[in-house]
Amino acid sequence: MPDSELARQLADLLPGRVRFHEPMKLHTTWRIGGPADIFVEPQGVDDLARALAFARRENLPVAVIGGGSNLLVKDGGIRGLVIKIGEGLAQLEILGARISAGAGAKLARLTRAAKEAGIGGCEFLAGIPGTVGGAVIMNAGAYGKATGDICTAVKLMDEAGRLAERSGAALGFGYRTSSLKGSKLIVVEASFQGVFREPQAIEAEMKGILEKRKQTQPLGHPSAGSVFKNPPGTSAGFLIEQAGGKGMRVGDAAVSHVHANFIVNLGRAAARDVLELMERVKMLVWQKYAVELEPEVQILGED
């Protein structure tokens, strides 16, 4: 079937929620990325199931993204169908000290809701960009705490559009990973267990975390957060800095002078610039410390 006919059919199926040749730089915090052939942002679980059924019927490859805060899309873009789990799946519900959040809910909204409800436990997420779904899949964390510590259950959708629930304990949480990473299961919703705490105490802790981020992270330029995972017993930023990596640059991609594990977009960086810079940084650290850095960012698309 011609691409134009596929596009028309999907647009009829999900009116107003489908875009074609969508620049992915609009959907990543790095502000980098080529076009997606077909881009869909579901407005609920039914939309999501319909989009998956369409892709399955037409044998289209599917890529699922969230807030794009831990994502590098290559300059050639992404073939097939890109599904963004965003505002259409961002509901929040509070039951006692438990918060149920749609996968598209931004972490900033989650932490704000927890603070207002007097629920402690989510403070460490303050200032982390991205969405609930991405945080669960990557087990996002900071300051010694991680999403898996408070996630009690998730609702998932498979390729056939079927919903299922799993406990947090069944998700194989590890350092910046879970059993969901690399799988074809899509996080639709997650539940987090907190503890009752005074809102003023929660706010004070969050303010301290945000102030520390402001002082130690390059918030003035687009980035994707930490580029490399921390090796056991040390930090990637420390190794990169000690190896002389701060300020290294390829095109408009540069290793931040503020935090060496951040690569910032100084204006017009392309994915190829970031990838080349990542390889140079890896080589630098390997030559000095014989430590092989492993990317924390997800890389999608083609050259």
C-alpha positions in Angstrom: 0.0 0.0 0.0 1.4 3.5 -0.8 2.7 5.6 2.1 0.1 8.3 1.4 -2.7 5.8 1.7 -1.3 4.5 5.0 -1.1 8.0 6.2 -4.7 8.7 5.3 -6.0 5.6 7.0 -4.2 6.3 10.2 -5.3 10.0 10.2 -8.9 8.8 9.8 -8.4 6.4 12.7 -7.0 9.0 15.0 -8.2 12.4 13.8 -6.0 15.3 14.9 -3.5 13.1 16.6 -1.3 12.1 13.7 1.6 14.0 12.1 3.8 13.0 9.2 7.6 13.6 8.7 7.5 15.1 12.2 11.0 16.6 13.3 12.0 14.6 16.3 14.1 17.6 17.5 10.8 19.0 18.7 10.4 16.0 21.0 13.8 15.6 22.6 15.4 17.7 25.3 18.6 17.7 23.3 16.6 19.5 20.5 18.2 17.0 18.0 16.7 14.5 15.7 15.6 13.8 12.1 12.0 13.2 11.1 9.6 10.4 12.1 7.7 8.9 9.2 4.5 8.9 11.2 4.1 10.4 14.6 1.1 9.7 16.9 0.3 11.0 20.4 -2.5 8.9 21.8 -5.2 10.6 23.8 -5.9 7.5 25.9 -5.4 3.8 26.1 -8.0 3.2 23.3 -6.0 5.4 21.0 -2.8 3.6 21.9 -4.4 0.2 21.2 -5.7 1.4 17.8 -2.3 2.8 16.8 -0.6 -0.5 17.7 -3.3 -2.5 15.8 -2.7 -0.4 12.8 1.0 -0.8 12.9 0.6 -4.6 13.4 -1.8 -4.9 10.4 0.5 -2.8 8.1 3.7 -4.4 9.4 5.1 -1.1 10.5 8.0 -0.8 13.0 7.0 1.0 16.2 9.1 3.2 18.4 7.7 4.4 21.7 9.0 7.6 23.4 8.1 9.6 26.4 9.3 13.1 27.2 12.5 12.6 25.1 14.8 13.6 28.1 17.0 10.6 27.8 16.9 10.2 24.0 19.1 10.8 21.0 17.4 10.5 17.6 19.8 10.1 14.7 19.8 12.7 11.8 18.1 10.3 9.4 15.1 10.1 11.7 12.9 7.1 12.5 11.2 4.9 10.0 7.7 3.6 10.6 5.5 4.7 13.5 6.6 6.7 16.5 4.2 6.7 19.5 4.6 9.5 22.0 3.2 8.7 25.5 2.3 12.2 26.6 -0.5 14.4 27.9 -3.2 12.1 26.7 -2.0 9.5 29.3 -1.1 11.8 32.1 -3.9 11.3 34.7 -3.1 11.4 38.4 -5.0 9.8 41.3 -4.2 9.9 45.0 -5.4 7.2 47.4 -4.0 7.7 50.8 -0.3 7.8 50.6 -0.3 6.1 47.2 -0.2 7.9 43.8 -1.3 6.4 40.6 0.1 8.2 37.5 -0.3 7.9 33.8 2.9 7.1 32.0 2.7 10.4 30.2 2.6 12.5 33.4 5.7 14.7 33.8 7.8 14.0 36.8 7.5 17.7 37.8 3.7 17.3 38.0 4.1 14.1 40.0 6.4 15.7 42.6 4.2 18.8 42.8 1.0 16.7 43.4 2.8 14.6 46.0 4.0 17.7 47.9 0.5 19.3 47.8 -1.0 16.1 49.2 1.6 15.7 51.9 3.0 12.5 50.5 6.8 12.1 50.9 9.1 9.7 49.0 9.1 11.3 45.6 11.4 14.3 46.5 14.5 12.8 44.8 12.7 13.1 41.5 12.6 16.9 41.7 14.2 18.5 38.7 14.5 15.2 36.7 13.0 15.9 33.3 10.8 13.4 31.5 7.8 11.3 32.3 6.6 8.6 34.6 6.8 5.9 32.0 10.4 6.7 31.1 11.3 6.9 34.8 10.0 3.4 35.4 11.6 1.8 32.4 15.0 3.4 33.1 14.7 3.3 36.9 15.5 7.0 37.0 17.0 8.3 40.2 19.3 10.6 42.1 21.0 11.1 45.4 21.0 7.4 46.2 17.3 6.8 45.5 15.5 5.4 42.4 12.1 5.0 40.9 12.1 1.3 41.6 12.3 2.0 45.4 8.7 3.5 45.4 7.1 1.8 42.4 4.6 -0.8 43.6 2.8 -1.7 40.4 2.5 -0.9 36.7 -0.1 -1.3 34.0 1.3 -2.4 30.7 0.1 -2.8 27.1 1.5 -5.4 24.7 1.7 -5.3 20.9 -1.7 -6.7 20.6 -3.3 -3.9 22.7 -3.9 -6.2 25.7 -3.5 -4.7 29.2 -1.9 -6.4 32.1 -0.6 -5.5 35.6 2.7 -6.3 37.2 4.0 -5.6 40.6 7.0 -3.4 41.0 8.9 -6.3 42.5 8.5 -8.2 39.2 10.2 -5.5 37.1 13.8 -6.4 37.7 14.9 -2.9 38.7 18.6 -2.3 38.6 20.9 0.7 38.1 19.2 2.8 35.4 17.4 -0.3 34.0 14.5 -2.6 34.4 13.2 -5.7 32.7 11.0 -3.4 30.6 14.0 -1.8 28.9 14.3 -3.2 25.4 10.9 -5.0 25.7 7.9 -4.4 23.5 5.7 -3.7 26.5 4.4 -0.2 26.9 4.0 1.4 30.4 0.5 2.9 30.6 0.3 3.7 34.3 2.4 3.3 37.4 1.6 3.3 41.2 4.0 4.8 43.8 3.9 4.3 47.5 4.8 7.2 49.7 4.6 8.2 53.3 2.6 11.0 54.9 4.8 14.0 55.6 4.4 17.7 56.2 4.2 19.6 52.9 6.6 22.2 54.2 9.3 19.6 54.9 8.7 18.1 51.4 9.0 21.5 49.8 12.2 22.3 51.7 13.8 19.1 50.6 12.8 19.6 47.0 14.1 23.2 47.0 17.4 22.0 48.3 17.6 19.3 45.5 16.7 21.9 42.8 19.3 24.4 44.1 21.9 21.6 44.0 21.0 20.8 40.4 21.2 24.5 39.5 24.7 24.6 40.9 26.1 21.4 39.5 24.3 20.9 36.1 24.4 22.9 32.9 20.7 24.0 32.8 21.4 26.8 30.3 21.7 24.6 27.2 19.7 21.7 25.8 21.0 18.3 27.0 19.8 14.8 27.8 21.1 14.6 31.4 23.8 12.1 32.2 25.2 10.7 28.9 27.0 7.7 30.5 26.2 5.4 33.3 28.4 5.6 36.4 30.9 2.7 36.5 30.9 0.7 39.8 32.6 2.7 42.6 33.0 6.0 40.8 31.2 8.5 38.6 31.4 8.9 34.8 31.6 12.7 35.3 34.7 12.4 37.6 36.5 10.1 35.1 35.7 12.3 32.1 36.9 15.4 34.0 40.1 13.8 35.3 40.9 12.6 31.8 40.7 16.1 30.5 37.3 15.8 28.7 35.6 19.0 29.9 35.1 21.4 27.0 35.8 18.8 24.3 33.7 19.7 21.2 32.5 18.4 17.9 30.5 20.9 16.0 28.0 22.4 18.4 28.0 19.4 20.7 30.3 20.0 23.7 31.2 18.3 27.0 29.9 20.7 29.6 32.3 22.8 31.7 29.8 22.5 34.6 29.3 18.7 34.6 31.5 16.5 32.5 28.9 13.8 32.1 26.6 16.2 30.2 26.9 16.9 26.5 25.2 20.1 25.6 23.8 21.4 22.4 25.3 24.9 21.9 22.9 25.7 19.1 23.0 23.5 16.0 24.4 20.2 17.1 23.5 17.2 15.0 23.2 13.6 16.3 26.4 12.7 14.4 28.2 15.4 16.4 27.0 14.0 19.7 27.8 10.4 18.7 31.3 11.3 17.6 31.9 13.2 20.8 30.6 10.3 22.8 33.1 8.0 21.1 36.0 10.5 21.7 35.1 10.7 25.4 34.9 6.9 25.8 38.3 6.6 24.2 39.8 9.3 26.4 38.5 7.5 29.6 39.6 4.1 28.3 43.1 5.3 27.5 43.6 6.8 31.0 41.7 4.5 33.2 40.9 1.3 31.2 37.2 1.8 32.0 34.7 1.4 29.3 31.9 3.9 29.7 28.4 2.6 28.8 25.8 5.0 27.4 22.8 5.9 29.6 21.0 7.7 26.8 18.8 5.7 24.4 19.7 6.0 20.7 17.1 5.6 18.0 16.8 6.1 14.3 19.2 5.9 11.3 22.0 7.9 10.0 
